[in-house]
Amino acid sequence: MKPVVFLDRDGTLNEEIGYIRDVSQLALIEGAGKSVRQLNEAGVAAVLITNQTGAARGYYSEDHIRHLNRRLEELLAGHGAKLDAVYYCPHLEGAQYEPLAIKCNCRKPEVGLVENALRDFPEFNRSLAYVIGDKSTDVELAHNCGAKGVLVSTGYGEAVMKGEYQWKVVPDYSASSIVQAVDWILADLADRIPARA
């Protein structure tokens, strides 16, 4: 059974700049590539799970979301890193684009994306799962699916920590960035599974 880290995208792996209409504007947060590579090398699955409502809001097509995710994977590959899988939720209840304007079970903090990954990859160990993100919804997702939640201060994270964005949450760990988050997870796994040390 393989430990798994569920990674948010905007504000966690790449810089938070709002809705990215130009694919070339997607840029990695410093150290993100190296951190994902560390997970790869440690035998820990790295899975992207991201809410992406730009298409539902009518800003761009759903294809554009897929292009952005591909750009992220290409940038990570430049650091010798890879994602084991990519999942996104394009839905937003009451949004402008009717086909995506639905109430779903995959929009974080709902657990649909995590459950899809665990179904698709039976080797992922639910009891050794983590969620890293910059929003309250990411930490709440971790609580909802029984994972450990790490809140990073990049993106919206600092505002969440101050109680100025979304709502107050209590993560298992607060990290300055993806770099510190991954270091903590690998240390935590070494404590939980001594044979991995």
ABEGO torsion letter per residue (X at the ends): XBBBBBBBBBGAABBBAEBBABAAABBBBBGAAAAAAAAAAAGBBBBBBBBBAAAAAGABBAAAAAAAAAAAAAAAAAAGBBBABBBBBABBBGBABAAABBBBAABOABAAAAAAAAAABAABBAABBBBBBABAAAAAAAAAAGBBBBBBABEAAAAAAAGABEBBBBBABBBABAAAAAAAAAAAAAAABAAAX
